Amino acid sequence: MAVTVFYKDDVIARGQPGDFTQALRDFARDLGPLARSSDLLAFDDDTGRQVDLDLTEPAAPRPRGRPSLGVEAREVTLLPRHWEWLAAQPGGASVTLRKLVEAAMRAGRSERECLDAACRFLTVMAGDRPGYEEAIRALYSGDRENFDALCVLWPTPIADHARLLAWPKEA
């Protein structure tokens, strides 16, 4: 999962959390005890949802043994004809389902998912800023010119990230 991290109104990190977690730990420690946790916010680059990053120090190394593969068993409810089709596929149901999910993930997000991601992000970062409601209306109506005009009063990193979420192919 790729994330973008803001400190107040500025982007301070972007990418995979593992690539910058230690730098964020140091940054948070340097802010001191008077810093507000609401000033350091991370957002999922696909969904626009705010995410919590684990900034605690890493635990001791795991003991030797078989590593966890990250496979999680859950229940899937399908019609009998779906199970029959899956069973007939090379590798069986699990392999086929993983391939279908991976293909869908590679296909990217729909236009609506992109707009929803931008809206979720803007609700947190610009919900109390001038022109927010009008900008959201412009976003969903596809009026990019009006959206850009309404974002002029906001900090540039916030407006730029909203555009990146809403229109990733144009970035």
C-alpha positions, -999 to +999 in steps of 0.1 A: +000+000+000+014+033-010+007+063+013+013+100+014+021+116+047+014+152+056+027+173+084+002+201+087-002+212+051+030+198+036+038+164+021+068+150+041+068+114+027+053+094-001+056+057-010+057+024+008+055+029+046+084+006+052+107+029+032+103+058+056+089+045+089+122+051+108+125+086+094+089+093+106+097+079+140+127+103+142+105+132+129+078+125+155+103+122+183+119+155+173+085+173+174+085+168+211+057+163+236+037+194+227+032+183+191-004+174+181-009+140+166-035+156+143-007+175+126+009+142+112-016+125+089-011+096+065-035+087+036-038+056+014-030+066-022-056+043-036-086+050-014-078+085+000-086+071+035-066+082+065-044+053+077-026+048+110+011+041+106+028+021+133+056+043+145+065+022+175+100+007+176+102-027+159+100-058+181+128-083+185+135-105+155+113-136+152+127-169+162+137-195+137+111-216+121+086-216+093+078-180+082+043-168+081+031-167+045+004-141+051-023-165+037-056-160+054-085-184+052-119-168+049-153-180+038-165-172+002-201-178-007-207-187-044-234-205-063-228-241-072-221-232-109-194-208-098-178-235-076-180-259-106-163-234-129-136-227-103-129-264-097-124-269-135-097-242-137-060-251-136-047-249-100-082-250-085-104-224-068-077-206-047-053-201-075-080-189-098-094-165-073-060-150-065-054-145-102-087-128-107-082-105-078-046-096-090-059-089-125-086-066-111-061-048-089-038-042-119-067-029-139-068+001-116-095+021-100-127+033-117-133+070-122-158+069-093-133+053-070-108+080-079-133+108-072-143+091-039-107+089-028-102+126-035-133+134-016-123+114+015-089+131+015-103+166+010-129+160+038-100+156+063-075+181+048-097+208+034-132+203+050-129+236+069-112+256+041-130+281+019-146+267-012-146+231+000-182+222-006-182+239-040-150+221-049-165+187-040-195+196-062-172+205-091-151+174-085-182+151-089-197+171-118-164+168-137-159+205-138-121+204-135-116+241-143-139+252-115-123+227-091-089+241-099-102+277-094-117+267-060-085+251-048-064+282-053-069+294-017-057+260-003-021+250+003-006+238-029+004+203-016-032+196-006-047+207-039-020+188-058-026+156-039-064+159-044-058+162-082-035+132-081-062+111-064-090+123-086-072+122-119-043+098-116-039+092-153-033+129-159-006+132-132 
